[in-house]
């Protein structure tokens, strides 16, 4: 992790090994009184107090120097990044890296406490080391493997544990990107070291987002293409759990607060023990880092564009991802908020995260370590921003894009610089520990309830719909009314309530759920929560209408009748609603299906036209319409005649089929293509 330190402008800020220093280090490479930072007029100055140890700013030895935003201060072997905002200074201090611990092994198990990976056991096994970390691994002499953010090497009967950056290196070779059979990108090559920023630039429609969609798992790659993240195939489930994707409009739960969104992401990403031990500390750190402390209890829907994106980044970073992928993160932001977000991205790279972003903003070029230029679906340049200016013979970033033409890709392919990209390394040994997440079923229900009841329009509909409909029914039904018609009215209400509650339940969260599935959210528990919540709400609405009707026609509540309404009417309707919701592209499309789902329930139930009077096609279609079975079952109950169990079983069978298809669709949505 990291610390964010804010020196006061009113007094000198001391750094050293002395216990009374404002920033205290124990390192022997740090002097007792090493350096001091103080504000002089409108500028902050760093002054070195040591003659025996290292004090540098941006790799230059200094005795005294003014500090600028983005400066890297080196104190001994410790590094701090400077952020200046409205005259205030903050220092981002990265926890000590690259410490090498050496542990001698014997034939007995030795317990190793590895940062980020917890406790593992190791022992000698012949000429190799046997590791026990969820599963048994054999490490030969001189070989290494990566466990979380640590490089584990076995040499001379010793285990060497080396801390490494949390970021993943990225290697892309001979990449073709396809959407179906259509090729969107051709022959893309680049390599990005861990902890660096890649800016992908190009005109609109030239393939920038297509490359990100490949990494996200939406598009597919060519058979000969190689894409490795952290040394392994980008499609592997365990590596994808450590990648963050953030669109221009971040997928956040708008009715939750900033704090609730951030903790929600931590809950579904972190091991339950790690969540309990570190979530609050991480929350505080990222709130401070992104300047959100004063907004933590504000709902996301009230945030500005810049605050929204900073909240999304804070939420995603709770899981300590190795790769952050951003699609046009600066789009729509004013220059002030663009500078703030760029500063935060640079801070994230400083603490070790690898970042890939697409951009039209030249602000991003100032923070990028590498630049990839795309034009007409092909590569026009890859290298440093400074190299791009030399290659395109300009000092104006806007001239790079305006100068792209039909010869850009061919010119790059024939240049010597294009041949410096080497083939990606073969799959390396990387082990990710098994994550035991907190139970999501009850939590998911409570989360949905919280979102439901913060939506005043939805709450009003939940309570007013059954009351208004029930009142109308109480005015038209009487003891003389046909029970056939009463049963049909109740069934129609149950279908309407169930469908209207469930048909948007998945589609309105589709982007959010895709991200959460990738992080490890379980489909069965999510689907069970959606089913239960929508079904119970629709059932209570139907019972409210039933109470109005029963009062008018003297039908006494019967447990069997209520069970029939729930099991045979509500469950199938909720099932088809969730199925349509999972298939729809947006809420508007899902709503458009409502008439197509309701009208067959009315026409083919056998209430308007008896089944024996329908044509053969109508009778055949009615066999897959659950309201047909509902009508019969409910009428039997109202007339107090023996119930045919076939009606209930057919309705429940249809419901089960809908739920199975929905689960299959959700499972497929979480896999990379």
N, C-alpha and C positions, 0 to 999 in steps of 0.2 A: 504494500500500500504506500501511501504518501502522507506528508503533512503539509498543510497550508499555513504559513506563518505571516502575520501582518504586523510589521514594526510600526511603532507610534512615531508620528512626525515631531512630537514634542521633546524627544530625548534620544541620545545615541543608542543604537541597537548593537550590542556586542556579540561576537562570535568567538568561541574558543573552548579549550579543555577545562578552563576554570569553572568550578561548580556554580559560581554566581553569574556566569555568562547568560545573556538572554537566549542564545542558541548554543546549547551545550553538546559537545561531541566528546566521546571517549577515545577516539582514534589517536594512536601515537603520532600520526602524520599531521595532527592539528596541534598548534601551539596553545599554551595556556591562555594567552591573550593574542588571538590570531588576526582579527579584523573587526572593523566597526562600520556600520552603515548609518548615515544620518542625513536629514534633509537640510539642504543649504539653499535658502530662497525657494525657487520653484523646482529645483533639481535634487535628486537623491544621489549621494556620493558613497562609494565604497573606498575605504582606506585600509591598507594592509598594515598590521602592527608587528609582523614577524619578519625575521631575516633568514630563518632556517627552514621554513616550510613553504608550500606552494600556495600562492594566491593568484588566481587567473580569472580573466573575464574574456569569454569567447576564445579560449586557448592562448591568450596573450598575458604574459606576466604583468602585473600592475602594482603600483604603490598607492596611487589614488586616481580614481576615474569616475566620471558621472555614469549613472546607470540608465539604460534604455530598455524599453519594453522588449521582452524576448531574449535579453542577455542571459548567458549561462555562466554562473559563478562557480569556480572550483576552489574549494577550501580543503587543502590536503588531498584526500581522495574522494571527498564528498562533493556532490553537484547540486546546485540550486538554480531554478529558473525564475527570472524576474518578470513580474507582470505589473504594468503601470496603468492605472485607470483613474481618470479625474484627479490626478495628483497623488493618489494613494498607491502605495507599493505593497505587493505581496510576494512571498517567496515560496516556491513549490519545491519541497525537499523530498527526493526519492529515497526510499529505504535502501540501505546498503546492498549493493549487488555484487555478483561475481565472487562471493566468498566461497572458498573451497574447503570443504570438510572432508577429512580422511578418517575412515573407520576401518580398523583391522578386523578381519573375519576369522572365525574358527568354525569347527564342525557343529557347534551349538548355535541355536538361533540367536541373533543379535537384533534388538529393536532399534530402528532408525526413525527419528522424528524429522520428516521432510516438509519444509514449508510449502503450503498449498496442497500437499498430497496426504497429509496426516501421517500416521504411524505405519511403517512397513517392516517386515522382518527379512533378515538376510543371513545366509550361512554358506560355508564352503561346501561344494559338491564336486569332489575330484579337482579338476583344473578350472572349474567354473564357479560362479556364484549363483546360488538359488535364491530368488526373491519371492516373497509372499505378500502380494498387495491386491487382495481380492481374488487373484488367481496366481498360479505358480509361473514364474518366468525364469529362464536359464540365461545367464549372461556369461559369455565366454571371455577368457583373458584378453584384455586390450579392446574389448568392444564396449559400446555405449548405447544407452537408450534414454529417451526423454520421458519423464513422469511429471505431468503437469508442467510447471515452469522450472524444472530442474533437470540437469544433465547428469545421469548416473553412469559412471565408468568403473569397470572392474579391472584392476591391474595389480599384480604382485600381491595377491591375497588381501587386497584392500579395496574398499568401495570409496570412490571419490564423488562427492556430491557438489555440483557447481550450480549456483543460482544463475538463471538466464532471464532474458526479457520475456514478458508475458506475451509479446506479439509473435505472430507467425511470419516466416518468410514466405513469399509467393513466387512461384515459377510457372510461367506460361510459355509453351513452345508449340509452334505450328498450329495455332488455334483457329478453327473454323467454328462459327456459332450458327445454329439452325433453329428456326421456329417451324416445327413440322419438317417439310422438305425444302423450305425456302432458306437459302444461306444469307445470313445477315452480316456476318463478319468473316474475313478471310485472312489467314496467315498472320496472326497476331503473335508477337514475341516480346516478352519482357520478364525481368526478375526484380523483385522488390525485397530488400533486406528487412528483417524484423525491426520494428520501431521507427519506420520511415513513412512518409506521406507520398502517395502517388496521385497526381491530378490528371484526370483524363479530360482533354479538351477537344473541341471540334464544333463545327456548325450543327444546328438542329437537324435531326434525322440522319446523322452520319454513323450511328452505331454505339454511342456512349452508353446509353441505358441497356442496350442489348448485351453488352459485356457484363454489366452488373446482374442482369436477369439470368445469365448463365451461372454465375456464382451463387445466385439465390436458388437455383434449381428449377427455374421456370423454362428456360431454353435448354437445348442439348448441344453437345460438342461433336465435332467430326471424329471418325473412328481412329484417325492417326494423331489427333490432338492430345496434348498432355497439359494438365492443370494440376499442380500440386500446391497444397497449403500446409505449411509446417512439415513438408517432406512427404505428405501422404495425399492420396486422391481426394479431391475436394468434395466428392459425393459421399464419402464415408460419414455415417451417422454421428460418430463421436466427435469428428472435427467440426461438423456443421453446428453442433450445439455450442461451439465456442466462436461462432461468427455472428456479427450483428449487421442487420440490413435496415437502413433508415431511408424512407422515401421523402419526397419534398414535403408531403403532408404526413407527418409521423403518425403511426398507428397507435394512438393512446386512447384510453377509456375516458371520454370527455366529461362524464358525470362524476368521476372520482377526482380527489384532490391531487396536487403534486406529490405529496408524501405518500398517499395511498397507491398511486401509480408506481412509484419507485420501489416501494416495499413489495408490491404485487409481483413485479419482475424478479425481485430477489427471491421471493418465495418459490416461484416455479423454476428458477435457475439453479439455486444453491442446494447443496446437501442440507438436510433438516438440522443437523448439528451445527454446521457452519452458519446457517441462517440464524439460529438462536444465539450463537456466540458473536457474530460479527455484523448482522444486518443494521443494527442501530448505529454502530460506529461508521459503517460504510455510508449510510444515509447522511449522517452529519458531514462527513468528509466531502461527498459529492455536492451536497447542498451549498457548502462553502465554496467549493471549487467553481461551481457554475453560477454563483450569485443568486441562489434561489431560497435562501433561508427565510427571507421575509414573505415569500409566496407559498410556503409549504402547505398551508391550509386552504389555499385558493383552488377552486375547481379548474381543471385543465381548460375547459371551454371559455374561461375568462382571460386566458393568457394571450400575450402578443405573439407574433410569429417567432421572434427570437427566443422568447421565454419557452415557447412550445418545443422548439428544437433542442434547447438546452435541457429541458425536462426529459425529453426522449433519450438524449445521450446519457443523462444521469441514470435513468432507469435501466438502460441497456448495460451500462458499465458495472452495475451491481454484481454481474456474473463474471467480471474480469475477462472479457473476450480477448481472443488473440488477434482478430481481424475485425475492423469496423469499416463497413461499406456504406457510403452516403451518396444518394442520388440528388444532385443539385441542392446541396444544403444551404447555399447562399441565395437561392432564387426567392425573389419577393422581399428580401430584407433590405432595409435602408443601409447606407454606408456605415453608420455607427454600429448597428447590430451585426453587420457583416464582419467588421473588425473584431468585435467581441467574440463572435463564434470562431473566427480564424485563430484568435489567440488561444481559445480553449482547445481547438484541435491540435495546435502546436504543443500545448501542455500535455495532451494525451499521448502524443508521440514521445514527448520527453520522459513520461513515466513508463514507456515501453510498448504501447499499443501500435499495431500496424494499421494504416488508414488508406483506403482507396476512395476517391471521390470524383464525381463528374462535376463540371462547372462551366459556366459562361462568364464567371467573374474573374477578373485579373487579380483580384485580392488574393485568391487561393494560390496563384503562382508564386507569391512571395513567401508562402509557408511550405510549399512542396519541396521534397527532396528529389523527386523524379517527376517527369512529365511524359505522358503518352498522347500523341496527336493522332486522331482518327479522321479519315476523310473518305467518303464513298465506300464505307465498310472495310477499308484497308488501313494499314499503319502508315503514318506519314512521318513519324519521328518517335524515338524513345531515348531519354537521357535526362540529364540535369536541366533545370530551367536556364542556367547560364549557357549550357551547351546548345539549348534550343535557340537562344538569341544568336549565337555564332552560326549555327547551321542555317537558319533562315535569314541571316545577315541583316538583322534589325535589332533595335533596342526598344521597340514599341511592341508590347504584347498583342495589341489589337491587330498589328500588321501580320502577325503569324497566321491568324485565321483568315484575314482578308486576302492573303497571298496564296492560299491553297487552291490547287487547280487539278486538272485531269492527270498531270504528270507527277503529282506529289508522291503517290505510292511507288511508282516505278523508280523515281529518283532515290527514294529511301532504300529500296531493295538493292539498288546498285551501289550504294555508298558503303564505305568500309565500316562505318559505325553500326550498321544493321547486322553485321556478322559477329558482333562481340557477345551476343546472347548465347549462352551455352545451354545444352540440354538439361532439363531438370534432373535433380538427383533421384535415384530410384527410391522406392518406398523405404523409409527409415523405420526403425523400431520406436514407436511412440505408444505409450500406455496412458490411457485416461481412466482414472478411478471410477468405480461405479457410484453413481449419485443416488442417494435415497432421499427423495423429496418428501415434503410434508403432504399429508393426505389432502386431495383436492376436491373431493365430492361435496362435503358439507361446506367447505370454504367457498367453492364455486357457487353454491346456492346462495350463501350469504352475500357474495359479491354481486350476483345478479339482482338480488332483492334490493341491495343498496342502490344499484343503478336504476332499477325500476322506480323506486319510490322517490328518487331525486328528479325524475322526469314527471313534472306536474301534469302534463297532458296525458301521459300514460296512466297515471294514478286516477285522474278524473274519468278516463274511459273505463278503467277497471271497475270503478264503483258505480258510475252513472249508467253504463250500458245495461246491466242486468236489472237495475231498478226501473229504468224507463221502459224496457221491453216487458218486464214482469207486470208493471202497472197497466200497460196497454192490453196484455193478455187477460188481466183480471177484469177488464172492462168488456171484453168480447166473448170470453168463455163463461158458461153457466152450467148448472146441473143438467141442462138439456143438450149440452154440447156433445158431439161424438168423441168418444175416447180415442178413436182412430186419428182424428184431427189433433187432439191434445198431444198424443204420442208423437205425431209428426212435428208439431210445433216445438216440443222439447228437444227432439233430435236435431232439428234445424238450428236451434239456438246453441246446442252443445257443439255442433260442427263449426258454426260461425265463431264462437268464442275461442275454440281450440285453434282453428286455422289463423285467425287474426293475431293471436298471441305468439304462435310458433313460426309463422312464415317468414319473419324477418330476424328471428333470433340468432341464426348463424350468419346470414349474409351480411348483416350490419357490422359483424365483427370479423369478417373473413380474413382481412389483412392481419388483424391482431392475432387471430387464432393460428394462422400460418406461422407466424413468428414464434408463438408460444409452443406449438407442436414441435418445431425445430429445437427449442430449448429443453424439451422433455415432458411437456404437458401430456397427460394420458388421455387418449380419445375416449375410452369407455367411461371414465369418471366424469369427463366434461359432458358427454352425451346423456349420461344418466341424470346429471344435474339439470340439464335443459329439459329433459322429458318430465322429470318430477315437478319442477317449478311451473312449467306451462300447463301441465295436466291438472295439478292441484288448483291453480288459479282459474282455469276454464271450468273445472268441476264446481268450484264454489260459486262462480257466476251462474252456472246452470241450475244449481240448487236454489239460488236466490229467485230465479224465474219460477222454478218449480213450486217454491213456497207461495208465491202469488197465485199460481194456478190451483194448487191444492186447497187454498183457502176458499176459492170461489166454487169449486166443484166437489168439495168434501172428500178429497182423496187424502187419506192419512199417509204420512211418510212411512216408507217401507225400506228397510236396509237392503233388501234384495233389489229393489228398484234403483236405489242410489248406486249400488255396486254395478248394476247393468249399465247405467248411464256412464259411469266412470270407465269401466273396462271395455265396453263394446262401442261406445260413441266417442268419448274423449281421447282415449289412447290411440285409436287408428287415425283420428283427425290430426292430433299432435304429430304423429309419426309422418304422415304425408306432408304436413306443414314443414317439419324439419328437413325432410328429404328435398322438397322444392327449394327451401332456403339454402341448402348446401349446394344445389345445382345452379342457383341464380347468380348473376354477375353483380347485381346491385339491388337495393331495396325496392326501387321502382319496378324492376322486372319481376321481383317476387310478388309485389302487390298486384301486378297485372294478371297473375295466375289465380287470384282469389275467385273471380267469377267462374273460371274453368274448373275449379274444384268444387264450388258450392252448387252450381247448376246441375251437374250429374247427380248429386246427392238428393236434390229436389225431384228431378225427372225420373230417376230410376229406382227410387226407394219403394215404389209400389203403393204410395199414398195417393198420388194424383191419378195415376192409371194403374189398375190392378195388373199384377205380373202376367196373369193368364190372357190379358187383352193386348199385351205388347207383341210386336213383331219379334221374330227369332233373334235378330241382331240386338234389339233392346234387352231381351231376356238374357242373352249371353253377356252383354256389358254389365248387367245388374249383378252378376255373380262376383265381380270385383269391386262392387260399391258397398261399403260397409253399412251405409244407412239402410239398405235392404234388410240386413240381419238385425240392425238396431230396431227398426220399425216392428218387426215381428216379436223380438224379445220384449220390448217395452209394452207392446199391446197385450201380450200374454200376462204380464205383471199387472197392468191396469185392470184387465178383465178377470184377474185371479184364476187363470187357467194354467195347467201344467206347462212349464217352460221346456222348450226344445234346446238341449245343450248345444246342438249343432250351430245355432245362431251365434251363441257366445264364442264358440271355438273358431268359427269362420272369421268373425270380426277381429279376434285376438291374433289369429294367424296372419291376417292382412297387416295388422299393426306391427307384428314381429318382422315381417318381410320389409316393411318400410324402414324400420330401425336398422336392420342388417345392411340394407343398401346405403343408408346414410353413413353408417360406421365405415363401410368400405370406401366411400368417397372421401371422408375425412382422413382415413389412413393414407390414401393415395396423395392427398394434398400435402402431406408432411415429407414426402420423399422427393429427392432430387431426381430429375429426369435423366 
